[in-house]
Amino acid sequence: MLVCPTRSEVKQAALRPLLMALALLWGTPTHADAPRDDLATARHLVTTGTAQYDQGRYDEAIESWKNAVRIYHRDDRRLAESRALGLLAQGYRALGHTNQALQTFELALTLAQQVGDRQWQTELLGKMGALYLDQHQMEAAGQNLRQALEVARREQWERVVATVLNDLGRWHAQQQHAEDAVKAFSESALLAKVHREREVELRAVLNNTGALIQLKRYGDADKWRELAAALVHDLSPSHTKSMALVTLGLLAAELRAHLPDPAGARLRNGASSFLDAASLADSLGDRRTASYAWGYLGRLYETERRQEEAVQLSRRAARLAQLADAPESLFRWQWQTARLLTAGGQLDQAIEAYRHAISTLQPLRPELATAGDYATSALDLPVQHVYLELADLLLRRATLTESASAVTGYLAEAREVVELQKVAELRDYYRDECLDTLQAHATQLDAVSSTTAVLYPIVFADRTEMLLGLPTGLKQVTIPVTQRDLVKEIRTLRRLLERRTTREYLPHAQQLYTWLIQPLESDLLAQHIDTLVLVPDASLRTIPLAALHDGRQFLIRKYAIATTPGLSLTDSRPIDRTHIRLLAGGLTQGVRGFPPLPDVATELKAIRTLYGGTQLVDQEFLVPRLEEGLKDQAYTVVHLASHGKFEGDVKDTYLVTYEDRLNMDRLAQFVGRLRFRQEPLELLTLSACETAAGNDSAALGLAGVAIKAGAKSALATLWYINDQASSQLVTEFYAQLHDPAASKAVALQRAQWKLLEDPVYEHPAYWSPFLLLNNWQ
């Protein structure tokens, strides 16, 4: 929900239920003057909470501020209540409880609007923009921050301008607009210096150092770091000072990689900052910050290959994080310990440390708390690496084990770990925690069919591992192909497959077959496999497995093929052919710059002849009509034939309706209502859509929309093909579904055969981009 002062009436109406709940919790306000001792108590609680916050004792600070809010609310001190709520929201933000923080900020804003304090309203608007930035909601963050800045400049509230500019600079930095970030940080620092806002100045100077590093202006960055060091030196002992010292250490370590380091002076500088931060945090009783300081010092030692010291420091940091109840910190040092143990050859201990790290990570939100509102550092590794590192270690451990049961255990655990990563990717793409719930109710695929094999590639920098799930169990096949070579070949094949008048794709289709399928052929033949289910890794999402070629024929000639983003994200029950109820919609006319799709009319007519149902075509293919139909009728198949695009950001992923664009969030919301019925949505078909070429994240959208909507299966295309070919293939697919002996995967295989045998459409550009996603039965 985007908060704008100009929309106060709308926002107050939306927040009324929260305010009522607040009143019930904290008592009915009175209009009498509050007793002086009560107000003194509230002010004392605010001061106490601030001191606790400065020591990193966020839970205690939150309780103090809650109690202050209760008193102010009871005595109808709305402005004081609003300011206490602002502090409370900052406490929630520090703990990573972003939803609670946002609701609390909105309550504070509503009260500020009621009392008419426009400057405080503007400050809250900026704080909410910073919170949206934490959540990576870039559009909402940018709008809030720009709006707050506009008001603050107009009213000449320069202290507010300085604060908002710092967060707007962070927004630019995350958008990779480093030049704009430098301008914002520089102005923020100057204004804060003029008005003696030392902490705001320090944050801006530190952030500007990071932005200059992003621009590779390392000499300038070093000067700004020196300025930051001087500012830190002048601060009195506090949580802010200790966290700033941590950031100085991170920046020193990063600059050391790009600037001369005579006699290790920069190394000592970074280490000294971490030690000073740890010492100060220890003296303040700030275990959370001490954890970061000792942990990053351990990371610095890790880069210097001082393994034993690094392990000791990492374990010390982990103990402090546990005592501080700081899982976002604990995860880092558990992971760091695991890496160090791996480097030392202590594989079993390393595996256990990785397990602890992932166990700590899983409940955390994707927006892991960082070491403050400062620049990020090269010392921090992308979170997804932890999954692949453990999978790599488990697979290596399997090759050193003679016990067959132990080997199976290691292989299964490696696959489960990568599954966690895949679910996290989908959750991040759709920003939907419900995906975790869907995973919990899913069925593992290995035991579903005696003639189905599951191909589970895991791509590492130095090799590709294929975990082959057969009816007889899991098998590990190591393929000596690097990630770089595999991705290059995949990108080339994707590009050439779309060239319908050449066979330039063929050598690359054969090369990928040789790498990915040929090593598995003897096992597939021995087990009489007729269906392959691919759980693709990264770039493999962007190409159709059906187009791989063994030198004589395409892979689709040998096997029916389905794709799923994860083993545990699939409902394995076969389609109920006896109760198919169809809702079909689409465009035949050109609208808003999109060309017409004349063959969609033939496609929809043929499907309706087969299954009956409801159709919404052209002027009837409207978002409200689609929503109404899905709400009122128990459809089991939804077929949408229109232009559409799947991009790397879910906000840019959409279908075209007659009057509007239907984004995937809204479509999933409509269709998702069907997930609560006894009869599931069996199939969601997205005809005439395409996925952005070479965009690994965009390919998540194809499967993700079906998962998020609760559909068992989806049929969609990787790239746009002419609507005549698409209509023929889709119509044949639905015709083949009438055969009770044919799975959905076999129905698609037969439809692809039909086009492959047509001289006009034999090129794989026409038939291969169709993917059957999730349930293939």
Disulfide bonds with the S-S distance in Angstrom:
none
